[in-house]
């Protein structure tokens, strides 16, 4: 005869926390019991913060970065170089690039990378919006800063192929961060110095 180790409410929280990246069942269990030990006054702000974030935060209508307004802070900043466009996979990658203090242009968030094996094709990403944005004019360089792994490389090559005519006509330069980023790594985990050097030493794609 089997019985439940935890009440349904506790088990539900463990299960939900375990869905988060980098959180396994044991860590989810530890976090759950930590929350249970908190007073109601200390635990409620966590729940309220999660609800507020989901209700308030959306995507920038131009670059798809996270924002609580129609345009994100980067797109609203008139001091940014509008001729430079850095393409990244996720909003968290923008934070990584900004920490280098080496980049002063705008961004475009794809929302992932091409992965046919996982059923992620161009239509699942913000690639059409990227191409339309570049073809609209005004952008002279696209820095494809997708992760240096198989999916990121495939995405970079796709973008280069789609914009090949603009490159050949001299209207556009497409580059990729070069030295410093290990193959198979993620931008999110790269330190500021390494990523900064990679951006400085970017190469044509």
VOLODO-232579 format. One line per field, with one value per residue: residue in one letter; chain; x, y, z of N, C-alpha, C, O in turn. Coordinates in steps of 0.05 Angstrom, whole numbers, plus 5000, padded with zeros to 4 digits. Example, Ala and Ser with C-alpha at 12.3 -4.5 7.8 and 13.67 -1.06 7.14 Angstrom:
<nodes>
rest	c(A|S)
kette	c(A|A)
n_xx	c(5264|5257)
n_yy	c(4886|4955)
n_zz	c(5156|5142)
ca_xx	c(5246|5273)
ca_yy	c(4910|4979)
ca_zz	c(5156|5143)
c_xx	c(5264|5258)
c_yy	c(4934|5001)
c_zz	c(5156|5157)
o_xx	c(5285|5268)
o_yy	c(4934|5023)
o_zz	c(5169|5161)
</nodes>
This chain:
<nodes>
rest	c(X|X|X|X|X|X|X|X|X|X|X|X|X|X|X|X|X|X|X|X|X|X|X|X|X|X|X|X|X|X|X|X|X|X|X|X|X|X|X|X|X|X|X|X|X|X|X|X|X|X|X|X|X|X|X|X|X|X|X|X|X|X|X|X|X|X|X|X|X|X|X|X|X|X|X|X|X|X|X|X|X|X|X|X|X|X|X|X|X|X|X|X|X|X|X|X|X|X|X|X|X|X|X|X|X|X|X|X|X|X|X|X|X|X|X|X|X|X|X|X|X|X|X|X|X|X|X|X|X|X|X|X|X|X|X|X|X|X|X|X|X|X|X|X|X|X|X|X|X|X|X|X|X|X|X|X|X|X|X|X|X|X|X|X|X|X|X|X|X|X|X|X|X|X|X|X|X|X|X|X|X|X|X|X|X|X|X|X|X|X|X|X|X|X|X|X|X|X|X|X|X|X|X|X|X)
kette	c(A|A|A|A|A|A|A|A|A|A|A|A|A|A|A|A|A|A|A|A|A|A|A|A|A|A|A|A|A|A|A|A|A|A|A|A|A|A|A|A|A|A|A|A|A|A|A|A|A|A|A|A|A|A|A|A|A|A|A|A|A|A|A|A|A|A|A|A|A|A|A|A|A|A|A|A|A|A|A|A|A|A|A|A|A|A|A|A|A|A|A|A|A|A|A|A|A|A|A|A|A|A|A|A|A|A|A|A|A|A|A|A|A|A|A|A|A|A|A|A|A|A|A|A|A|A|A|A|A|A|A|A|A|A|A|A|A|A|A|A|A|A|A|A|A|A|A|A|A|A|A|A|A|A|A|A|A|A|A|A|A|A|A|A|A|A|A|A|A|A|A|A|A|A|A|A|A|A|A|A|A|A|A|A|A|A|A|A|A|A|A|A|A|A|A|A|A|A|A|A|A|A|A|A|A)
n_xx	c(5017|5014|5031|5024|5081|5082|5036|4985|4991|5043|5072|5058|5084|5137|5140|5130|5173|5214|5211|5239|5297|5359|5344|5336|5299|5315|5336|5291|5259|5287|5284|5228|5219|5247|5217|5170|5187|5189|5157|5088|5086|5136|5137|5094|5108|5142|5107|5073|5108|5119|5068|5059|5101|5087|5040|5053|5101|5121|5136|5181|5158|5190|5243|5236|5255|5250|5201|5164|5137|5115|5159|5226|5277|5326|5312|5286|5326|5356|5410|5434|5469|5437|5451|5476|5462|5452|5442|5411|5396|5363|5329|5361|5412|5422|5433|5481|5514|5511|5538|5591|5604|5620|5589|5544|5499|5435|5387|5363|5320|5315|5286|5303|5336|5349|5328|5318|5311|5283|5238|5238|5233|5246|5198|5182|5213|5235|5252|5232|5214|5264|5290|5257|5263|5318|5319|5289|5322|5377|5407|5473|5507|5501|5508|5514|5502|5489|5488|5551|5543|5518|5463|5462|5501|5477|5433|5458|5482|5436|5413|5454|5451|5400|5405|5444|5443|5442|5491|5526|5515|5538|5510|5506|5538|5553|5570|5604|5614|5681|5740|5749|5700|5680|5668|5606|5589|5549|5524|5504|5534|5585|5642|5650|5698|5716|5672|5672|5721|5709|5669|5698|5733|5703|5682|5672|5614)
n_yy	c(4976|5042|5109|5181|5221|5275|5330|5347|5402|5416|5379|5397|5447|5430|5401|5442|5477|5443|5444|5487|5513|5482|5466|5411|5353|5346|5396|5427|5406|5423|5478|5484|5468|5507|5552|5538|5543|5597|5656|5676|5729|5736|5700|5711|5758|5736|5704|5744|5775|5741|5737|5792|5801|5768|5791|5844|5846|5844|5837|5877|5915|5924|5899|5854|5847|5839|5879|5930|5966|5994|5998|5974|5993|5998|6006|6054|6089|6143|6152|6107|6071|6068|6044|5997|5930|5880|5812|5766|5706|5702|5745|5748|5746|5797|5824|5801|5819|5874|5881|5880|5931|5945|5951|5992|5993|5973|5919|5853|5804|5736|5695|5644|5589|5560|5494|5439|5385|5390|5412|5466|5514|5569|5597|5595|5629|5699|5713|5730|5782|5804|5803|5837|5884|5896|5901|5945|5988|6032|6004|5984|5945|5879|5843|5778|5747|5696|5635|5600|5545|5484|5495|5551|5566|5547|5580|5629|5622|5617|5668|5698|5677|5693|5748|5756|5782|5836|5842|5830|5872|5913|5941|5923|5895|5834|5806|5763|5749|5734|5712|5684|5663|5600|5541|5511|5535|5581|5647|5670|5651|5670|5708|5779|5801|5763|5760|5813|5818|5783|5811|5856|5832|5814|5780|5778|5746)
n_zz	c(5000|4980|4999|5001|5007|5017|5028|4980|4965|4980|4949|4899|4895|4898|4850|4812|4820|4806|4752|4734|4701|4715|4765|4802|4827|4881|4896|4888|4927|4973|4968|4972|5025|5050|5038|5065|5117|5123|5148|5139|5124|5101|5060|5025|4994|4954|4924|4907|4877|4834|4809|4796|4761|4717|4701|4688|4657|4590|4520|4482|4428|4385|4390|4420|4471|4543|4577|4612|4586|4522|4489|4501|4549|4523|4468|4474|4485|4461|4454|4436|4384|4326|4279|4288|4302|4347|4348|4389|4426|4473|4521|4567|4547|4529|4576|4589|4547|4554|4602|4587|4570|4520|4477|4442|4411|4383|4397|4378|4396|4386|4410|4418|4384|4319|4313|4284|4300|4347|4329|4320|4277|4230|4232|4285|4312|4321|4270|4220|4233|4245|4195|4166|4194|4185|4130|4123|4126|4147|4183|4188|4205|4227|4283|4297|4352|4370|4410|4414|4394|4363|4347|4351|4314|4267|4264|4258|4207|4177|4180|4156|4104|4088|4085|4048|3998|4011|4036|3995|3961|3987|4025|4076|4134|4162|4222|4270|4338|4355|4376|4441|4460|4481|4443|4443|4489|4529|4522|4568|4610|4602|4622|4634|4612|4575|4539|4523|4496|4455|4427|4411|4376|4333|4274|4202|4177)
ca_xx	c(5000|5031|5019|5038|5100|5076|5009|4984|5000|5072|5082|5054|5105|5161|5138|5132|5201|5232|5209|5257|5323|5380|5332|5328|5279|5325|5338|5264|5250|5300|5272|5201|5219|5256|5193|5152|5197|5185|5131|5070|5094|5161|5132|5075|5121|5152|5084|5063|5127|5115|5043|5062|5119|5072|5019|5064|5123|5116|5158|5184|5146|5211|5265|5227|5267|5230|5196|5138|5125|5113|5187|5244|5295|5347|5300|5278|5350|5365|5439|5445|5475|5416|5462|5487|5442|5462|5421|5415|5375|5345|5333|5383|5437|5426|5446|5509|5529|5512|5558|5618|5607|5634|5569|5526|5479|5409|5386|5340|5318|5302|5269|5313|5354|5338|5334|5298|5306|5263|5215|5240|5241|5246|5172|5180|5230|5230|5269|5218|5215|5291|5296|5242|5276|5343|5313|5277|5344|5387|5425|5496|5520|5486|5525|5499|5513|5476|5507|5570|5538|5507|5439|5469|5515|5458|5417|5475|5485|5410|5411|5473|5441|5376|5413|5467|5441|5449|5520|5539|5511|5552|5492|5505|5560|5544|5593|5598|5636|5701|5757|5742|5676|5684|5648|5588|5582|5526|5531|5495|5555|5611|5648|5650|5723|5716|5652|5680|5741|5696|5655|5718|5747|5683|5691|5650|5601)
ca_yy	c(5000|5066|5133|5205|5232|5303|5338|5356|5430|5415|5365|5414|5467|5416|5394|5466|5487|5425|5450|5509|5504|5480|5458|5383|5346|5350|5424|5436|5398|5440|5505|5483|5468|5534|5570|5530|5553|5626|5666|5683|5756|5734|5682|5723|5776|5719|5697|5769|5784|5724|5745|5818|5799|5756|5809|5869|5844|5834|5839|5901|5912|5927|5880|5830|5845|5842|5906|5935|5987|5986|5995|5969|6015|6001|6018|6082|6105|6157|6153|6082|6072|6053|6030|5972|5912|5855|5791|5747|5685|5706|5771|5746|5750|5826|5831|5792|5837|5901|5880|5884|5960|5948|5953|6015|5993|5962|5890|5838|5778|5716|5677|5616|5584|5539|5466|5422|5361|5397|5424|5495|5525|5598|5609|5594|5650|5726|5717|5747|5809|5813|5808|5861|5906|5902|5909|5971|6007|6046|5986|5979|5921|5860|5825|5754|5737|5671|5619|5585|5516|5475|5510|5579|5568|5543|5604|5650|5617|5623|5697|5707|5669|5709|5775|5754|5802|5862|5841|5831|5899|5932|5956|5911|5878|5815|5796|5744|5750|5713|5701|5686|5647|5572|5527|5495|5550|5599|5675|5676|5643|5681|5731|5805|5805|5744|5769|5839|5813|5770|5831|5872|5817|5801|5775|5777|5720)
ca_zz	c(5000|4978|5010|4992|5027|5023|5022|4951|4962|4981|4925|4875|4894|4890|4821|4796|4823|4791|4723|4728|4691|4735|4790|4802|4848|4908|4901|4889|4954|4993|4965|4982|5055|5059|5037|5086|5143|5124|5159|5118|5115|5085|5037|5007|4974|4933|4907|4895|4857|4810|4797|4785|4737|4695|4693|4679|4638|4564|4501|4467|4402|4365|4392|4435|4497|4564|4585|4624|4569|4494|4480|4524|4556|4502|4445|4481|4490|4436|4453|4424|4355|4312|4256|4298|4313|4358|4349|4410|4428|4495|4535|4587|4532|4528|4601|4587|4529|4566|4623|4576|4565|4495|4456|4446|4391|4390|4399|4369|4410|4369|4426|4416|4361|4301|4321|4270|4315|4367|4315|4321|4251|4228|4239|4314|4323|4311|4247|4200|4243|4243|4167|4158|4208|4172|4102|4124|4122|4170|4197|4171|4214|4244|4299|4304|4377|4380|4425|4397|4393|4337|4340|4348|4288|4246|4263|4246|4179|4164|4178|4135|4077|4082|4080|4031|3977|4023|4041|3969|3949|4003|4043|4103|4143|4182|4237|4292|4358|4348|4397|4469|4467|4476|4427|4461|4513|4528|4528|4595|4629|4595|4639|4620|4597|4552|4520|4513|4476|4432|4412|4398|4355|4317|4246|4182|4175)
c_xx	c(5018|5016|5036|5056|5093|5046|5008|4995|5031|5084|5079|5076|5132|5162|5142|5161|5220|5231|5228|5284|5344|5370|5323|5309|5289|5327|5310|5252|5261|5288|5243|5201|5230|5233|5173|5160|5193|5158|5114|5077|5118|5156|5114|5088|5132|5130|5074|5081|5124|5090|5046|5079|5104|5051|5030|5084|5114|5140|5158|5174|5167|5232|5259|5242|5244|5226|5168|5124|5124|5140|5205|5262|5316|5336|5291|5302|5360|5395|5451|5449|5455|5426|5473|5464|5454|5439|5429|5392|5354|5349|5356|5410|5443|5441|5475|5526|5532|5533|5587|5624|5621|5615|5549|5504|5452|5410|5362|5341|5302|5282|5277|5332|5341|5347|5313|5291|5285|5239|5215|5251|5240|5220|5167|5196|5223|5249|5257|5219|5243|5298|5282|5254|5302|5338|5300|5297|5353|5407|5448|5511|5502|5506|5509|5512|5497|5497|5525|5567|5525|5482|5444|5483|5496|5440|5432|5478|5459|5407|5429|5463|5418|5383|5438|5467|5449|5479|5535|5537|5525|5536|5495|5530|5548|5569|5584|5621|5655|5716|5746|5718|5682|5661|5632|5579|5558|5535|5526|5517|5582|5616|5651|5675|5724|5697|5659|5701|5729|5682|5675|5730|5727|5692|5667|5640|5596)
c_yy	c(5025|5090|5157|5215|5260|5309|5348|5384|5431|5402|5381|5435|5454|5410|5419|5477|5469|5429|5472|5499|5504|5471|5429|5378|5352|5380|5436|5429|5416|5468|5505|5483|5494|5553|5564|5540|5583|5633|5673|5711|5755|5718|5696|5742|5760|5712|5721|5779|5767|5732|5772|5817|5788|5774|5834|5867|5831|5836|5865|5897|5913|5904|5855|5825|5847|5871|5908|5958|5977|5981|5991|5993|6020|6015|6047|6101|6117|6158|6128|6086|6055|6039|6003|5955|5886|5835|5771|5727|5693|5734|5771|5751|5780|5835|5824|5811|5864|5902|5885|5914|5965|5953|5975|6016|5982|5932|5879|5811|5758|5699|5648|5614|5561|5512|5448|5397|5365|5411|5454|5505|5555|5611|5610|5616|5677|5732|5734|5776|5821|5820|5833|5886|5915|5913|5936|5993|6020|6030|5979|5954|5905|5842|5801|5741|5714|5654|5603|5555|5509|5491|5539|5584|5566|5568|5627|5647|5623|5653|5708|5700|5687|5738|5777|5776|5829|5864|5845|5858|5921|5948|5947|5895|5860|5803|5777|5747|5727|5703|5704|5669|5618|5559|5509|5510|5567|5627|5682|5671|5653|5705|5756|5809|5788|5753|5796|5836|5801|5791|5849|5858|5803|5800|5775|5749|5712)
c_zz	c(5000|4990|5001|5014|5035|5016|4993|4947|4962|4957|4900|4873|4887|4860|4804|4797|4807|4761|4715|4719|4713|4762|4788|4824|4876|4915|4904|4917|4975|4992|4977|5013|5066|5059|5059|5113|5146|5137|5135|5106|5097|5059|5016|4986|4950|4913|4893|4873|4831|4795|4783|4760|4713|4684|4680|4656|4612|4546|4486|4438|4379|4366|4407|4461|4518|4572|4597|4609|4540|4482|4505|4528|4535|4478|4449|4483|4464|4433|4440|4394|4340|4287|4263|4310|4322|4361|4370|4412|4450|4508|4555|4573|4530|4553|4600|4570|4541|4588|4613|4572|4539|4472|4462|4425|4402|4390|4384|4381|4393|4385|4424|4392|4344|4311|4309|4286|4337|4355|4316|4294|4252|4237|4269|4327|4311|4288|4225|4207|4240|4214|4157|4170|4194|4144|4101|4120|4148|4186|4179|4180|4232|4257|4308|4328|4388|4394|4407|4400|4366|4329|4335|4321|4265|4242|4251|4216|4164|4160|4156|4107|4069|4074|4062|4009|3986|4028|4015|3955|3965|4023|4072|4109|4164|4195|4259|4312|4354|4373|4425|4478|4461|4461|4446|4485|4508|4536|4558|4616|4623|4613|4621|4602|4572|4531|4508|4491|4451|4414|4398|4373|4336|4288|4228|4180|4146)
o_xx	c(5034|4991|5060|5048|5096|5034|5029|5008|5043|5103|5096|5086|5147|5182|5155|5171|5240|5249|5234|5293|5346|5385|5303|5302|5274|5320|5305|5237|5247|5283|5235|5185|5223|5230|5161|5144|5194|5139|5124|5075|5121|5170|5118|5080|5132|5133|5067|5072|5126|5090|5037|5073|5107|5044|5017|5084|5101|5163|5136|5180|5161|5238|5275|5243|5222|5245|5151|5104|5132|5144|5200|5262|5323|5348|5290|5298|5371|5405|5474|5436|5457|5411|5479|5449|5466|5420|5450|5371|5330|5371|5369|5429|5466|5459|5492|5548|5553|5545|5604|5648|5633|5623|5538|5491|5447|5430|5343|5360|5279|5262|5261|5341|5325|5370|5293|5268|5271|5221|5194|5275|5234|5220|5149|5193|5206|5261|5271|5223|5247|5309|5293|5255|5307|5350|5299|5290|5339|5423|5444|5527|5489|5520|5491|5531|5492|5521|5516|5586|5522|5480|5433|5478|5498|5434|5422|5476|5459|5398|5421|5466|5415|5368|5450|5487|5461|5491|5554|5554|5524|5545|5487|5542|5535|5586|5560|5644|5647|5705|5734|5717|5687|5638|5643|5564|5548|5552|5540|5518|5601|5598|5653|5673|5731|5703|5654|5700|5738|5683|5670|5736|5734|5708|5644|5655|5585)
o_yy	c(5029|5090|5155|5216|5267|5294|5356|5389|5445|5411|5380|5439|5465|5414|5418|5486|5479|5419|5476|5478|5523|5468|5423|5396|5361|5388|5453|5445|5425|5480|5525|5498|5502|5569|5581|5546|5594|5617|5677|5715|5772|5723|5692|5742|5770|5715|5720|5789|5778|5734|5776|5830|5799|5773|5846|5883|5810|5838|5875|5876|5905|5892|5836|5803|5856|5886|5891|5968|5954|5962|6002|6012|6043|6034|6063|6125|6103|6165|6127|6102|6030|6023|5987|5965|5872|5840|5759|5732|5690|5745|5791|5760|5788|5851|5840|5818|5876|5923|5892|5921|5986|5959|5976|6036|5982|5920|5893|5796|5763|5689|5630|5634|5546|5507|5441|5387|5347|5420|5466|5504|5567|5632|5624|5621|5679|5753|5751|5794|5844|5842|5849|5907|5939|5932|5949|6015|6020|6042|5969|5942|5916|5827|5804|5725|5713|5658|5593|5541|5527|5500|5551|5604|5580|5575|5642|5667|5632|5661|5725|5717|5694|5751|5798|5788|5845|5886|5860|5866|5944|5967|5961|5882|5869|5792|5775|5748|5704|5687|5725|5662|5611|5566|5495|5499|5569|5630|5697|5684|5647|5721|5754|5818|5798|5754|5801|5850|5806|5789|5858|5871|5782|5816|5771|5729|5691)
o_zz	c(5018|4992|4996|5038|5059|5001|4982|4926|4946|4945|4882|4851|4871|4847|4783|4777|4796|4747|4691|4729|4729|4781|4774|4840|4893|4937|4921|4928|4994|5013|4990|5025|5088|5078|5070|5130|5168|5135|5113|5082|5080|5039|4992|4963|4927|4889|4869|4852|4809|4770|4760|4740|4691|4660|4662|4638|4612|4556|4479|4426|4356|4346|4407|4471|4511|4574|4593|4617|4535|4466|4526|4512|4530|4467|4430|4483|4447|4411|4433|4381|4341|4275|4245|4326|4305|4375|4369|4401|4445|4505|4559|4586|4529|4552|4609|4577|4539|4592|4628|4571|4535|4449|4484|4421|4426|4383|4377|4378|4386|4373|4428|4381|4354|4318|4322|4285|4345|4370|4312|4290|4273|4249|4279|4351|4292|4287|4214|4191|4234|4209|4142|4157|4190|4136|4080|4111|4168|4201|4157|4164|4250|4243|4325|4325|4412|4389|4386|4407|4350|4306|4317|4308|4245|4220|4235|4201|4141|4139|4141|4089|4045|4060|4060|4003|3972|4024|4013|3939|3958|4035|4091|4091|4183|4182|4265|4304|4351|4388|4432|4501|4438|4465|4463|4501|4486|4554|4570|4636|4637|4618|4597|4579|4550|4507|4484|4471|4428|4390|4375|4353|4325|4278|4236|4183|4141)
</nodes>
